[in-house]
Amino acid sequence: MNDYVIITDSGADISPENLEKWGVLLCPLTFSFDGDNTIHTGEDMPAAEFYQKMRDGSIARTSAINAETLKSALKAVLDSGRDAIYIAFSSGLSSTYSTACLVAESLKEDYPDRKIEVVDSLAASAGQGLLVWLAVKKKREGASVEELRDFCEGIRLNICHWFTVDDLVYLKRGGRVSATAAIAGAVLGIKPVLHVDDEGHLINMQKIRGRKASIKALADKLGELKKQGADNTVFISNGDCIADAELLAQMIKERYADMNVELITEIGPVIGAHSGPGTLALFFVGEHR
């Protein structure tokens, strides 16, 4: 009943070491820098080096899951006699989920006795990571693979994502803000507060003046949206700004004794390529997104 493997990808921003502890298999997404043909997975380049290259002007490009990479990982699980459930990076931000569905469908004929479930997390960064962690806990409670699929699909829209960035230039490159807004933001010290909506897209919600005020705004959102009686786990992710992540964690501990900052994790290249260094993000189970 419980003989299956949870799989996720680099979009979750959970370290390979933590995923191994959780018993979760990682399928890496890839990235490269303009003018360089080297394909990276994130494990071969420390986050500090990646963000320094961005600060120096390099532009990173990311790719969705490679179908053959995922197929190979799934086949290894299925060949071992176990079922699989893949919790994929948001379909609102990547074609990874649709690719995974095609791969799973292609394997069903060869493995008629095995179950392959694919879940669209509608999440990103440690929001996807939090969904994976909640799935791990559910599996440990004895949930079947079908029950786990239903659980993930039932709770995913309660996984709140709130984040702020230190420099609008990276969001401008991705078309999230206009060039005019990016210039004005730099001059006026505007730090946007964004979230991920129910379709898994990034949405600009507030314009805050000053970095510390934007960090406080993230903590405010936890108080506004946290769901009473739900899992009290909080994840924080950061793009090479650990001091700000620790400040946010301290704010939460001082203001919300009922919430548990379980993990502070790095934002990897797949997310960081679009949000840039200085991104700070907060994730928790809320009444709604």
Protein Blocks (a to p, Z undefined) as FASTA:
>chain_A
ZZccddddfklopafklmmmnopacdddddddehiabdcehlmocfklmmmmmmnopacd
dddddfklmmmmmmmmmmnopacddddddfklbcklmmmmmmmmmmmmmmmmbccddddf
kpahjllmmmmmmmmmmmmnopafklmmmmmmmmmmmmccddddfbfklmmmnopacfkl
mmmmmmnopacdddddfkopacdfbdcehjklmmmmmmmmmmmmocghiafbdcdddehi
lklmmmmmmmmmmmmmmbccfbccdddfklmmmnoghiacdddddfbZZ
